[in-house]
Amino acid sequence: MDILGAVDTFCKDNNIRYSLCGGTLLGAVRHKGFIPWDDDIDIMMLKSDYDFFKQHFVHPFYQVVSMDNRPGYVHFYMKVEDTRTILQEERWKRTYEIGINLDIFPVIPLSADYDMAYSLIDKKMKIELNPIFFRCAVRQSIVDVKNIRGLLSYVWNFCCRYLYHQKFMRFKQTMIDFSDAYDVEQSLYAGCIYGSYTYKEIFEKKLYDNYTLLCFENQNFMCIENYETYLSQIYGNYMQLPPEKDRIPSHHAKAFLK
């Protein structure tokens, strides 16, 4: 929450519009705060504001993390981390070091070509769902190299990373070029195409024209005014709770002070 507060202050001071998004926006509308079985924070902002934030955000404890400044980081969105902390996953280890953080997604202008946006997301999904990509780019299983099975797993992870590196770098450039290809004033569609909801993230650009405030954990934060359209497209009947068996945390990490 402290990181979100610092981001909110910077955005207000620099006339940047942002919005809670994904499960964070759902939590604000349905629970007035965190979804009880979720603990992360996601926000989104228009690409021009996103680029300004990425270049100019400065804070004594919090830092922007992206492909530009963190070796091994492979996401097409940035994070803001608490540099005084470190996260340790219970089931796997990251390919980069990071502290407690929140995610910031760019809202990309998509021109008038809905099919092109759909096609690019389809390509992104095929690469990200590739098991080799999953192993070498995003995370690695924690292995014990003292036994033969662990040693073979370590060698496999290493080979995957080496063989897949060039393919990922080409895809990275494709995504960067696409992000800068369309002018927001001439676009009919826009969306957080790097988010986890893939095709559901494509909306008419006017969705991002107007903003309001919503209460999240007893504080007011910005969100798109027409959040009903956003939440309905992504979650369907978003006010209905999921079955109890599906109310499980999606993150398994412990945080430590450095």
N, C-alpha and C positions, 0 to 999 in steps of 0.2 A: 504493500500500500504506500509506503514511503517513496518508492521509486515512481509510482504512478503520480503521486503528489508533485514530485519534482518535475516530471514530464509535463503535467498540467500547468504548472507555474511558468515553465519555459514557453509553452505554446501560447499562453495568454499574453506574456510579455512580448511575443514576436508575432502576434496576430495569426497564429497557425490554427487552423481548424482540424480537429481530430475526432474520432468516434470510438467508443468502446465497440468491440465486435466479437463475433463468434459466441463462445460460451460465456464470456464476460458480459456482453450485452444481454444475452438471455438471462443471466443471473441478476442483472440490474432490474430487468422488467419483471421477472417471475419471483425473485427472492429478495430484491432490494440489496443484493450483495452477492457474494460467492455462491455458486451452486454448492450445496452441502458436500458433495463428493468430488469437488473440483477445487483446485487451488492456484491455477495459473491466471495470468492477466494478458489479454490481447487487445490491441488498439489498431486502428487503421487511419491513414491520412492520405490526401491526394499526393500524387507523385512529386509535384513541385514543392509542396511543404515537406514531404518526406526527405527530399534531397537537401533542403535547407537545414532541417533538423539534424540530419546525418553529419553535415559539415560543421555546424555551429554549436551543437549542444555541448556544454561544459558544466561540470559539477565536481565538487571536491571528492565525492565518494562513488558517483555513478558514471558509467562510461558506455558509449555506443560500441557494440560488437557487430562486425560485419565481415564479409569476405575480404574487405580492404585492409583490415587491421588485425585479423586473428587467423593465424595459420591453422589449417584443418577445418575451418568453418565453411560449411557447404550450403547454407540456406540462402534463398534469394530475398530474404527479409532481414531486418536488423533486430537486435536485442539491445536492451539497456540493462546492464548488470551492476550489482553492488560489488565493487572491487575488494571489499573487506571480507568477502565470503567465498566459499568454494562449494560447488555441488558435486555429490558423489552418487552415481546411480547404483542401485542394488543389483541389477541383473546384467548390466553391460557397462562398458566404458565409452565415453565420447572420444571422438577424434580431435577434440579441442577442449581446453580448460575454460570453465566459466563459473561465475557465481550466481547467486539468486538473481532472477531476471524477469523481465516482461518482454513480450514480442510486439514489434511494430511492423505492420504490413503496408506496402505501398498500394494505393488504388491506381491501377494502370488504365489510361485512356485506350480504348479498343477500336477507335474509328467507327465506321458504320457496318463493319464486316463481322457479324456475329460468328459466321462459320470459321473465319480465320482464328478468332479467339478460342473457339471450341477445339479446333485442330491442334493449336499449340498446347492447350491444357492436356489433350489426349496424348501428345508426345511426351510431355512432362510426366504424366502418370506412368507411362510405359517404362520410362527410365527409372523413376523412383521406386517402382514396384519390382524392378529387376533385383533378384536376390544378391547378385554380385555388387550392385550399387549400394544396396542396404548394408552389406558387410564392410565395404571399403570406404564409403563416403560418409555415412551418417554415424554408424556406431560399430563397435566391435565387441564380440562376446568376451567375457572375462575367462581366460583359460589358464590352466596350470601346466606350464611347459615341462614340469618334472616327470610327467608320464607321457607315454607315446601318443595317446589320443590328444592330449593338450598340445603337444609339440606339432602334430599334424595340423591341428586347427590353427595354430599360430602361423604356420607356413602357408596355409590356404588363405588366411586373411591378408598376409603380406603379398602374395601373388595377385589376389583380387585387386588390391589397392594399386599395384604397379600396372597391371594390364588395363584397368578401367580409367586411369587418370586422364589420358588424352581424350577419350570419348566424353568424359564429364566436362573437360575444359571447353570442348567445342560446343557442347550443349549450353554451358554457362554463357558463352559469347552470344549464342542465338537468343537466349532469354534477355540478355542485356540490350541487344539491338532491338528486340521487339518492344521492350519497355520504353525506349526512346523514340519509337517510330512514329507515333501519332500525337498530334497536337490536341490538347484537352478541349479547346474551343471548337474543333471540327469533329469531335467524336460524339457518337450517339450512345455508345456503351462504355462502361468502365467496371472495374472490379478488382478484388484482391485475388488475382489468379495464382498467387504463390501460397495461398492458404490451403487448408486440408479439405475444404468442401468443394474443391475443383469446379465442375461445371455450374454448380449452384451459385457460384460467386459472381456470375456475369449479370449485371443489372443495367438498366437505362441510366445514363450519366446523371440525370436530374435527381436521382436518389441522393446524391452527394452535394446538392445545392444548399440545403437548409439543415440547421442543427438546433438542438435543444439541450437541456440539462436533465440528467436522471440521477437519482440517489443510488449510490453504490457504497455499502458499508458506512452509512451515515455521512457521506460526503457527496457533493454534486460534481459530476463529470460530464463532458460533452458526449453527445451521440447524435447520429443522424435523426432528423425529425420524423421521417417516415420509417421508423424501425419496425413497424408491423409488417410492411412488405418484405423487408430484409429477413426477419425472423421466420416469416411464413414460408418463404422460398427455400430456406435452408433447413428448417426443422418441422415444417408442416404445422400441426396444432401445438404450437410452442408452449402454451400455458398448461398443457397436460403433462404430468410427471411421467417419466418412463417407468416400466415395471421395476420392482425392487431388485430383481436379479441383475438389472443393467445399471444400477446406481453404484458403480464402483469407480475408484480413482483410476485415472489414466496415466498418472505419473508415480514413479517409485524412486524417489531420491531423498538423500539426507543432506542438509546444509551445515557447514561448519565455518567458524570464524578462522581466518588465516592467522 
